[in-house]
Amino acid sequence: MDRTLFPLQEPEKGSSSLQSAPLADRIRPRNLNDVLGQEHLLAEGKMLREVIRSDEIPSMIFWGPPGVGKTTLAQIIARETKSYFISISAVLAGVKDVKKIVAEARTQRRSYRRRTILFVDEIHRFNKAQQDAFLPHVEKGELILIGATTENPSFELISPLLSRSRVLVLHPLKEEQVLEILRRAVADPECGLGSWNLQIDQRVLEQISLFANGDARIALNTLEVAAHLARSRSTQKPVITSKLVQEALQKRVLLYDKAGEEHFNLISALHKSLRNSDADASLYWLGRMLEAGEDPLYIARRMVRFASEDVGAADPAALGYAVDAMQAVHFIGLPEGKLALAQLAIYLAQAPKSNAVYTAYSRVREDVEKTLNEPVPLHLRNAPTRLMKELGYGRGYRYAHQEEDAVADMECLPQSLSQRRYYHPGEQGFEKLVKARLDALRRTKEEKSKRANEQKSKKSKRAEEQKSRRAGGRKSDRSGNQAN
């Protein structure tokens, strides 16, 4: 059996195996009270702490960015609940390994009355067939599955697996939390760097914490590289300076970008620089990713998303430019395609910004999720058959092209959402014209609706008058007949 399938055996403090491990592994928290961050799950009374305390652990998917404690939490859960712990990586393991794990889990239950927790790192890398292999064993309770992923589980994991698991979102660590982790690493003489007598200023720790962007592993790796550099220059009194951290950061970028651990931070920097209309910063972060070997089509896809999310209707041409740049990169490849992305970055940075399309769709999604999904109103349905026509499909529909101003005062939303406004245009760029146009269309509809209601009222009044006259005439006739 591959050694990655054996349960975690933690080395004792001070052991050679612990000291040879990376700093990020050595100072990993061993209990819940030592964990920093994820208060929404681990604070008193919160879900995860309560299920651990009650010893009723469901299968779970930890979804969050790198370096926020997904692996650590899985290990702590196993320790707190005295469960047998097996850890595998979806990059290396396959269906055969799952079968071996299930056999081991059955042995643990039968011989030692101990449940098994299987931790699968990067579970989104398993294909559908591999994910299917877990289902019967999770369903029977033969093992508790804890998966870790940086990708959206809704898109990457199969529905049956999601329905049998709790998806828990882990957040990036706050700057002060990363700072506290760094302080612990510097001070701990057994698992950390306390025995090295490092000299490091608070501002330098803050510099590392800020650059880590919520990723504790990046922060600790940076600290470790900087500490080794400081020791190589002075073993008696090593000093970690800001300049040394800058040097360590360059080494870390080269080390981790290729493995994909830093691209989340860099793409975030590009996105936020574009949003803030900073063309120079946008070009810099773009260059950092391209020169480190990032997939140019990944960057292009994110910039296409930006064109809709952050520019939107303020400059409708931005989406077309973004798609054109993506096609150019696909067509000519690298290095020539870098210029197409650079041109796009400059265009998106200078474009007027509006997130009105993004917020409009967010409101729609919320209503779709939280309100009754009513049937499509009959007047909006097509009626290709006689039965459908008899049932009222299409009845009352008004063809806009035949209406004055090419718009009818016809409600197109379900009745419970009548008159709901989702899209609120801003005042930037082309969206200002869109706002004026939509406001004019709404006024036209309101005026038409008002006239239609007035006509309906007059028609109803005339009908009542005619009904009253007919009733009076019949009464007069009856009186005449009685007199005769």
Secondary structure, DSSP 4 states (H G I P E B T S, - for coil): --GGGSBP-PPPTT-HHHHHS-HHHHT---SGGG--S-HHHHSTT-HHHHHHHHT-PPPEEEE--TTSSHHHHHHHHHHHTT-EEEEEETTT--HHHHHHHHHHHHHHHHHH---EEEEEETGGGS-HHHHHTTHHHHHHTS-EEEEEESS-HHHHS-HHHHHTSEEEEPPPPPHHHHHHHHHHHHH-SSSSSGGGT-EE-HHHHHHHHHHHTT-HHHHHHHHHHHHHHHHHH-SSS-EE-HHHHHHHHHHHHHHHTTTTSSHHHHHHHHHHHHHTT-HHHHHHHHHHHHHTT--HHHHHHHHHHHIIIIIGGGSTHHHHHHHHHHHHHHHH-TTTHHHHHHHHHHHHHHS----HHHHHHHHHHHHHHHS--PPPPGGGS---SHHHHHTTTTTT---GGGSGGG------S-GGGTT-------SSTTHHHHHHHHHHHHHHHHHHHHHHHHHHHHHHHHHHHHHHHHHHHHHHHHHHHHH-
